[in-house]
Amino acid sequence: MLNAVKDRNAIIIGVLEVPKLQHLWTANGPTPEALRIRDSGGAIVEPAVLTWMLLAFDLFNATGELTLNRMFDSLERDHLAIAFTLLIRVAYGEEGLNSIIENGGGEPSGGAPVH
């Protein structure tokens, strides 16, 4: 389960390694800069950076309010695929993700959802 804050923050740091933004998150949660980025609505960063921050905050405490439209509009295709893969991992666990990859779609087997 993803209930422990430490586990959640470790996953978020891993997610933010993709766009090289891991410095914006700590084992205890978001940095002040991460909070400023989220609260700025993107006025101080590139659209993709804001998208990654919103995703991080949605995983952390559901305050990012990230939309699919924003993801499709601001992330490069490779980063979009990585973001969705990470969301599947969070939702279905590692075993569920592996099942989806191995079976080419369909209902995942194994692994419990992570809430």
C-alpha positions in Angstrom: 0.0 0.0 0.0 1.0 3.5 -0.7 -0.3 4.9 2.6 3.1 5.6 4.2 4.3 9.2 3.4 7.8 8.0 3.1 6.9 5.5 0.4 4.8 8.1 -1.4 7.6 10.6 -1.4 10.1 8.0 -2.6 7.8 7.2 -5.6 7.3 11.0 -6.3 11.1 11.5 -6.3 11.4 8.6 -8.7 8.7 10.1 -10.9 10.5 13.5 -10.9 13.8 11.9 -11.9 12.4 11.5 -15.4 12.4 15.3 -16.2 15.3 15.9 -13.8 13.1 17.7 -11.3 13.8 15.4 -8.2 15.5 18.4 -6.4 12.0 19.8 -6.0 10.9 17.0 -3.6 12.3 15.6 -0.4 11.7 12.5 1.7 9.4 14.7 3.8 7.5 16.2 0.9 7.5 19.1 -1.5 10.1 21.9 -1.3 9.1 25.5 -1.0 10.0 25.9 -4.7 7.6 23.0 -5.6 4.8 24.7 -3.7 5.5 28.0 -5.6 5.5 26.3 -8.9 2.1 24.6 -8.2 0.6 27.7 -6.8 1.8 29.9 -9.7 -0.3 28.1 -12.2 2.6 27.9 -14.5 3.5 31.5 -14.6 7.1 30.9 -13.5 8.0 27.7 -15.3 7.6 25.9 -18.7 4.3 24.0 -19.2 5.9 20.6 -18.9 7.5 21.4 -15.5 4.1 22.5 -14.2 2.6 19.3 -15.4 5.2 17.2 -13.6 4.6 19.2 -10.4 0.9 18.8 -10.7 1.3 15.0 -11.1 3.6 14.9 -8.1 1.1 16.8 -6.0 -1.8 14.6 -7.1 0.2 11.6 -6.0 1.2 13.3 -2.7 -2.1 14.7 -1.5 -4.5 15.2 -4.5 -3.9 18.9 -4.7 -2.4 19.1 -8.2 -5.6 18.9 -10.1 -3.8 17.7 -13.2 -5.9 17.1 -16.3 -5.4 14.6 -19.1 -5.6 17.5 -21.5 -2.7 19.3 -19.8 -0.7 16.0 -19.9 -1.3 15.6 -23.6 -0.6 19.2 -24.4 2.6 19.7 -22.4 4.5 16.4 -22.2 6.6 14.9 -25.0 5.4 11.5 -26.2 8.1 9.6 -24.3 7.5 11.5 -21.1 3.7 11.0 -21.5 4.2 7.2 -21.8 6.4 7.2 -18.7 3.9 9.2 -16.7 1.1 6.9 -17.6 3.2 3.8 -16.8 4.0 5.3 -13.4 0.3 5.9 -12.8 -0.5 2.3 -13.7 2.2 1.2 -11.3 0.6 3.2 -8.5 -2.9 2.0 -9.3 -2.1 -1.7 -9.8 1.2 -2.3 -8.1 4.3 -3.6 -9.8 2.8 -7.1 -10.5 -0.2 -5.5 -12.2 2.0 -3.3 -14.3 4.1 -6.3 -15.4 0.9 -8.2 -16.2 -0.3 -5.4 -18.5 3.1 -5.3 -20.2 3.2 -9.1 -20.7 -0.4 -9.5 -21.8 -0.5 -6.4 -24.0 -3.5 -4.9 -22.2 -6.6 -6.2 -20.8 -7.4 -6.6 -17.1 -4.2 -6.8 -15.0 -3.6 -9.8 -12.8 -1.7 -9.9 -9.6 -0.8 -7.0 -7.4 -3.2 -5.1 -5.4 -4.2 -1.5 -6.2 -2.2 1.0 -4.2 -4.2 3.8 -2.6 
